[in-house]
Amino acid sequence: MCLATAVHSQDIQIATNGDVEISFQVFGDQTDPPLVFIDGLATAVRPGGDALTEALVAQGFRVVRFDNRDAGQSTVLTDAGAPPSNEVIVESLMTGTTPPVAYTLSDMAGDTMAVLDAAGIEQAHVMGASLGGMIAQTIATEYPGRTLSLISVSSSTGDPDLPFGPAMEAMTAPPAATAEGRVEQYTQLYRAFEGDAFKMTDAEILARVEADGAAGDPLAPARQGAAATASGDRQDRLASVELPALVIHGSDDPLFPDSHADSTAEAVPNGQLEIVDGLGHIVSDAAAGEIASRVATFVNDLSTSNKE
């Protein structure tokens, strides 16, 4: 895999999945191996670019970035309103009935496939962080023929017995009543997600908050969270995944403790776990080079193994 010297961005494009439009961009050389990165809950692609995309392109990947439904420039399902409570969703799962949510992780996996279709990409390395990691896991189970490898970052299997960290309180707080209040709330949440190393600058957090606020619907994050809850525990489904898988997790993740990483790596038969010392829940710009290097090493090792 050769190193690229710059990020070459196509204009923003639109993929469609039913009535949902997904905003996406493709970066890097068209001849490089494709990697689609799926963002976490309420997270949108920053218009001014980000260090992770640049680092992955520099490592020789053709990188696809997009806004999930209910985030950024993609369709915001405002008419769906507030999702049901977690208690209602869990009760539905326990009784074998369909949870009354606007969409599930399977729908969001379908959005990702629509993006790859629109980009003309048949197969890709599928990488996601947090909620994006859950979507990536779903893709590996539902679209294995289109997945070159699974790369799950700062994520979880959905095992209901796993404990959450202290950042969950801030994560599940009701949205502030005003736009200004939500900016402050999101800023504090990003700080709550940090570990001892790879800190975010104030400018980075501001850029993230501005991009995330583009959806304009304070209930959108809750609908995405409900999709994750309604999709249940993925451990049994992941056990059937025969793809190579890399699980990257921060030692200081304040939302998903190490047990979530262990659960994911153990659930996938070919799972490889790497703990990044000092990393919190967010792949900050400061952590981008470290994460991209680990991804490139993993993929290069796959290429070497396939040639032997």
Secondary structure, DSSP 8 states (H G I E B T S, - for coil): ----SS--B---EEEEETTEEEEEEEES-TTS-EEEEE--TT----TT--HHHHHHHHTT-EEEEE--TTSTTS---GGG-S---HHHHHHHHHHT-----S--HHHHHHHHHHHHHHHT-S-EEEEEETHHHHHHHHHHHH-GGGEEEEEEES-----TTS---TTHHHHTS---SSHHHHHHHHHHHHHHT--SSS---HHHHHHHHHHHGGG--TTHHHHHHHHHHHT---HHHHTT--S-EEEEEETT-SSS-HHHHHHHHHHSTTEEEEEETT--SS--GGGHHHHHHHHHHHHHHHHHHHH-
